């Protein structure tokens, strides 16, 4: 090996050793998951101290739509392909939750898990093809039963904390 070709290899080795402590640290953000206080967190950290509301309250208190809310509920359905959406319920109401910028997912086997979810709740009109797409990824919905566009109350979540 020529002496000049050894220099880049040596530099690469040296930088690997110098930055190894940084690589071993947990990174907070939408691309990482971390077990912290209260359990697994996916997406952004949830604020501590905010009082969560029920799914029903988040859906019916329309003056809060368009603002960031902290909602407590139980996962009753999850996208079975990737975990790229979930449906959360409080026993009375159900709300579909997608994830900000498609930046994180939840485990596909998380049905029945209690969660705190932070995000923006809004009323949306989803076209028939998207509603059928969601039903096709669900464990318990039949896409053939959906006709026409659907008006739904949904959340785009920035973070999920499993309790």
ZAMARGU-4260 file (C-alpha; in steps of 0.2 Angstrom, whole numbers, plus 5000, padded with zeros to 4 digits):
<rodrens>
0) 5000/5000/5000 | 5007/5017/4995 | 5010/5029/5009 | 4998/5042/5002 | 4984/5030/5002
5) 4986/5026/5021 | 4983/5044/5026 | 4964/5044/5022 | 4962/5027/5030 | 4971/5033/5046
10) 4960/5049/5046 | 4944/5038/5045 | 4950/5027/5059 | 4954/5042/5070 | 4937/5051/5067
15) 4928/5035/5071 | 4937/5034/5088 | 4935/5052/5091 | 4916/5053/5088 | 4911/5035/5095
20) 4905/5043/5112 | 4893/5054/5102 | 4886/5039/5092 | 4882/5029/5108 | 4871/5043/5115
25) 4852/5042/5112 | 4846/5055/5100 | 4829/5064/5103 | 4819/5067/5088 | 4806/5060/5076
30) 4819/5047/5069 | 4822/5039/5086 | 4813/5030/5100 | 4818/5030/5118 | 4811/5022/5133
35) 4810/5036/5146 | 4798/5041/5160 | 4781/5033/5157 | 4788/5021/5144 | 4793/5021/5125
40) 4792/5038/5116 | 4791/5039/5098 | 4793/5056/5089 | 4796/5072/5099 | 4797/5072/5118
45) 4780/5076/5126 | 4779/5090/5138 | 4778/5086/5156 | 4765/5095/5166 | 4752/5097/5153
50) 4735/5089/5158 | 4729/5077/5144 | 4711/5077/5138 | 4701/5062/5133 | 4698/5058/5114
55) 4680/5064/5116 | 4685/5081/5123 | 4698/5083/5109 | 4685/5079/5096 | 4670/5089/5103
60) 4679/5105/5109 | 4680/5113/5092 | 4687/5129/5099 | 4703/5119/5103 | 4704/5112/5085
65) 4720/5118/5076 | 4730/5119/5092 | 4742/5107/5100 | 4733/5096/5112 | 4739/5082/5123
70) 4726/5067/5122 | 4725/5051/5132 | 4718/5035/5125 | 4720/5017/5121 | 4726/5011/5104
75) 4712/5001/5096 | 4719/4999/5078 | 4736/5002/5069 | 4742/5001/5051 | 4747/4983/5049
80) 4759/4987/5035 | 4771/5000/5044 | 4763/5007/5060 | 4761/5024/5050 | 4744/5028/5058
85) 4734/5022/5073 | 4716/5024/5080 | 4715/5029/5098 | 4699/5028/5109 | 4693/5033/5126
90) 4679/5020/5126 | 4667/5032/5119 | 4675/5041/5103 | 4688/5035/5091 | 4701/5046/5082
95) 4713/5042/5068 | 4730/5048/5071 | 4744/5051/5058 | 4762/5056/5061 | 4770/5073/5057
100) 4780/5073/5041 | 4778/5053/5041 | 4793/5055/5053 | 4790/5040/5065 | 4779/5025/5067
105) 4772/5015/5081 | 4774/4996/5083 | 4761/4987/5073 | 4757/4976/5088 | 4752/4990/5100
110) 4734/4987/5100 | 4727/4989/5118 | 4742/5000/5124 | 4738/5016/5133 | 4746/5031/5126
115) 4748/5050/5128 | 4748/5058/5110 | 4753/5076/5107 | 4747/5084/5091 | 4735/5095/5081
120) 4717/5090/5080 | 4707/5096/5065 | 4692/5091/5054 | 4696/5084/5037 | 4687/5078/5022
125) 4696/5063/5015 | 4693/5056/4998 | 4685/5039/4996 | 4701/5031/4989 | 4711/5037/5005
130) 4697/5030/5016 | 4698/5013/5007 | 4717/5014/5008 | 4716/5016/5027 | 4703/5002/5029
135) 4714/4990/5018 | 4728/4993/5031 | 4717/4990/5046 | 4715/4974/5055 | 4696/4976/5056
140) 4689/4987/5042 | 4682/4982/5025 | 4687/4994/5011 | 4671/4988/5001 | 4660/4996/5014
145) 4666/5013/5011 | 4657/5024/4999 | 4661/5042/4995 | 4672/5055/5004 | 4672/5055/5023
150) 4672/5069/5035 | 4683/5065/5050 | 4691/5072/5065 | 4709/5067/5065 | 4726/5072/5073
155) 4743/5074/5066 | 4754/5069/5080 | 4771/5075/5084 | 4774/5063/5098 | 4767/5047/5106
160) 4771/5041/5124 | 4766/5023/5129 | 4761/5023/5147
</rodrens>
